[in-house]
């Protein structure tokens, strides 16, 4: 396939996937309407924007001066689903793609060269989509960890099976310095990088669910100061609120991409 993955994580920086691997390192969104997408997320999350290095259809979202996410308005052009996708840092995109195939997953796009690195778009055995990135990470990875998503969560049918699948592909819980630690906490598989929770894997309610809106998928959680204000802004700017509590809300943007805002007070 000749399609590119969504807006890639690499920018000029000193941290590479050879020193930090297995952890989420970027999130990206495929959309249909770039202007509408920028306006919505600016209103809901307060993001600013700069042009992406890949061309007119790509933008990078900023919190202050820190790049936090990529947007690619290519869903219609490339016939791709509108969705948020997490990217994981790997030492070798080719090795990770091969391991994915060997373990029953799918390589949808790539690996392809996107200087300063290589990227691929993959799916696990249950169809949950994720990306991999080999190369330099964003300029200040530690700043991204603080200003980007609070964490990502995989909703799947079998959390332990999924943890084994991803662990074998991404080298989780190995003795290599910098790898992700795997824990079991409060009924979930919890991934920690340098002590911080960066991902969770849960199963249960989604078991055998035929509804495509709750199929196995990675959900991106953004940390915000005021969940209620974000929910009201989403409704006002053409989005919708699917679930809302005092500490968390599941939102849908005008294109249909689903994401979660989580209170930063509870991090």
Secondary structure by P-SEA (a helix, b strand, c coil): cccccccccccccccccccccccccbbbbbbccaaaaaaaaaaacbbbbbbccccccbbbbbccccccbbbbcccccccccbbbbbbbbbccaaaaaaaaaaacccccccccccccbbbbbbcccccccbbbbcccccccaaaaaaccccbbbbbcccaaaaaaaaaaaacccccccbbbbbbbccccbbbbccccccbbbbbccccccccccccbbbbbbbbbccaaaaaaaaaaacbbbccccccbbbbbcccbbbbbbbbcccc
